[in-house]
């Protein structure tokens, strides 16, 4: 059939088409196009084609390309419908009070049995593998995070980015990839979001459409819903490795050479207060977790975060987390209050997951009053900019403190700034290890100890470069020596690049 509802011209061009379609030997009737090929049983009186149709059918129109049919990416809608329908049926049939008493293995077996019964009742043609997959997805829908569960179990994924119910991206090895994971609709996605935030005692709704939360494994979650998210709920999940990365592993990944890793490890061990600076997704928290291995197990640590994600390996750790205001706008607990309270809890070190606002002043006060070796992360593009951001955040507190006194606080409190960066090829590198040496006039003085210098980029986008010392001898090396921490001074030779 042609796109106009008429038979195509190709059948009429065969050798048998003209005789079969012509009731009389009239010369002009033989080439009659489309109407002739409709049926050999067409009465003679109805064989004469309408003029308009003759115009459309002759000459025959060029073949039209097939119109693409919109197809749901990932699991077909029917499979989503089956899972959600079975989920509702299981909720009706299961004894939820009894289900709560079962462990995960028994609960999964019960769900698998009911899934098999459902498949038989619906006469679904499923083999054992398909039935197992359907049962697992139903179990995830009931007690887990539904379509997100396979992504959360995939250890090669660093970030999960959900842009509405029908578009889910992941980051693998620094590159974004579109996945086949889909939600049935925005309500389905919202159910998963509410399940996440309810687990940490927070809420998300139209009156409070943004939330920071975390998963049970420590993965960080940010969600935004209507009315600020126009195309459906937007969810970002930053996953963390079940086994925290060590400095040795970071060296294997070429994030830094062993000479740099040994130096920063020794600095943290000798209680040099350290700030890790970098952009979003550059690996600040990962590096902070790795550096924490240098802290003695005999020290008492207090961590302060907006959403708890640090994975410290010491036995004596107190974890504090901020709290957003309730539905009446009351009860908010900010990082600044937590820092003040932490100083009354006899900490050896205070570790801030991220300095964002006026708590910066209280953090500097802690570093200057017997809590050396404290650590924090900050968003900045280079070490000098990190100093400027600290000044801005102190000013946000409305304190009547002069700029000179503010910079003096910074210069006396912080010993090292470690700059990390995610390069254009997705790899994460330590680009600067910078020491703050004091004040000169009204300027905070700093010197680079090690730097990463980019040399060239391949056509495929791979970035090449080298780590090299600047030749300056850091002042903190004296403190490391006094504490019995040996370091090879040959690593400060700038004439040769450091081996990665």
Secondary structure, 3 states (H helix, E strand, C coil): CCCCCCCCCHHHHCCCHHHHHCCCCCHHHCCCCHHHHCCCCCCHHHCCCCHHHHHHHCCCCCCCCCCCCCCCCCCCHHHHHHHHHHHHHHHHHCCHHHHCCCCHHHHHHHHHHHHHHHHHHCCCCCCHHHHHHHHHHHHHHHHCCHHHHHHHHCCCEEEEEEECCCCEEEEECCEEEECCCCCCCHHHHHHHHHHHHHCCCCCCECCECEEEEECCCCCEEEEECCCCCCCCCEEEEECCCCCCCCHHHHHHCCCCCHHHHHHHHHHHHCCCCEEEEECCCCCHHHHHHHHHHHCCCCCCEEEEECCCCCCCCCCCEEEEECECCCCCCCCCECHHHHHHHHCCCCCCEEEECCCCCCHHHHHHHHHHCCCCCCEEEEECCCHHHHHHHHHHHHHCCCCCCCHHHHHHHHHHHCCEEEEEEECCCCCEEEEEEEEEEEEECCEEEEEEEEEEEEEEECCCCCEEEEEEECCCCCCHHHHHHHCCCCCCHHHHCCCCCECC
